Amino acid sequence: SMQPLFSEGEIIFVNPDLKYKPGHYVVVESQGRRSGAAMLRQLKQLGGQYILHPLNRKYDDLPLTKEARIYGKVVRLRKDL
C-alpha cells in the first residue's frame, strides 16, 4: 500500500518518542484487525480530521480514530542488505 516509496522486504526504523505531524510517515495499529497488527501510512490532515493515507491508489484513506494507537514516526528507511 506504500509503493513506490516503501517496498516489501525493506527495513524501516521507527522512533516512538518523536512527535509526528501531518506529512510524516507513521506506524499505526491496524484498525479493526487482529491485535498487534500494524500498518505504515502517511499522516494527513483534512480540516479537523486526521487521515491515514496510503501512497498506492489501490488502497483507501482511513480516518484516524481515537482508539488507534500510533507506534511511532518513521525516521529511516533501509533497502535490502
C-alpha positions as CSV (number, residue, x, y, z in Angstrom):
1,S,0.0,0.0,0.0
2,M,3.0,2.3,0.3
3,Q,4.8,1.7,-3.0
4,P,6.7,3.1,-4.8
5,L,8.4,4.8,-1.8
6,F,8.3,1.8,0.5
7,S,8.6,-1.8,-0.8
8,E,8.2,-5.2,0.8
9,G,11.3,-6.5,2.4
10,E,12.7,-3.1,3.3
11,I,13.5,-2.2,6.9
12,I,12.0,0.9,8.5
13,F,13.2,2.5,11.7
14,V,10.5,3.9,14.0
15,N,11.1,6.2,16.9
16,P,8.2,6.1,19.4
17,D,9.4,9.2,21.3
18,L,9.4,11.7,18.4
19,K,6.4,13.9,17.8
20,Y,4.7,13.4,14.5
21,K,2.6,15.8,12.4
22,P,0.8,15.8,9.1
23,G,3.1,14.7,6.2
24,H,5.1,12.3,8.4
25,Y,5.1,8.6,7.9
26,V,3.9,6.6,11.0
27,V,3.4,3.0,12.0
28,V,-0.1,2.6,13.4
29,E,-2.0,-0.3,14.8
30,S,-4.3,-1.8,12.2
31,Q,-7.8,-0.7,13.0
32,G,-10.4,-3.4,13.1
33,R,-7.9,-6.1,12.5
34,R,-6.2,-8.6,14.8
35,S,-4.4,-7.3,17.9
36,G,-0.8,-6.4,17.3
37,A,-1.1,-6.0,13.5
38,A,0.4,-2.7,12.2
39,M,0.5,-0.7,9.1
40,L,2.6,2.0,7.6
41,R,0.8,5.2,6.4
42,Q,1.3,8.8,5.8
43,L,-0.5,11.0,8.3
44,K,-2.5,13.8,6.7
45,Q,-5.0,16.4,7.9
46,L,-8.2,17.4,6.1
47,G,-9.9,20.1,8.1
48,G,-10.1,18.9,11.6
49,Q,-9.8,15.2,10.8
50,Y,-6.6,13.2,10.6
51,I,-6.3,10.7,7.8
52,L,-4.0,7.6,7.3
53,H,-3.0,7.9,3.7
54,P,-1.6,5.0,1.6
55,L,0.7,6.0,-1.3
56,N,-0.8,3.3,-3.6
57,R,-4.1,4.5,-5.1
58,K,-5.5,0.9,-4.9
59,Y,-6.0,1.4,-1.2
60,D,-8.3,3.8,0.6
61,D,-7.6,6.6,3.1
62,L,-8.7,5.7,6.6
63,P,-9.7,8.1,9.3
64,L,-7.5,8.1,12.4
65,T,-9.8,7.2,15.2
66,K,-9.3,8.0,18.9
67,E,-8.9,4.2,19.5
68,A,-6.0,4.0,17.1
69,R,-2.5,3.6,18.5
70,I,0.3,5.2,16.7
71,Y,3.5,3.3,17.5
72,G,5.8,6.0,16.3
73,K,7.3,8.1,13.5
74,V,9.3,6.6,10.7
75,V,12.8,8.1,10.9
76,R,14.8,6.0,8.5
77,L,14.4,3.6,5.6
78,R,16.9,0.9,4.7
79,K,16.9,-1.1,1.4
80,D,17.6,-4.8,1.4
81,L,21.0,-5.7,2.6
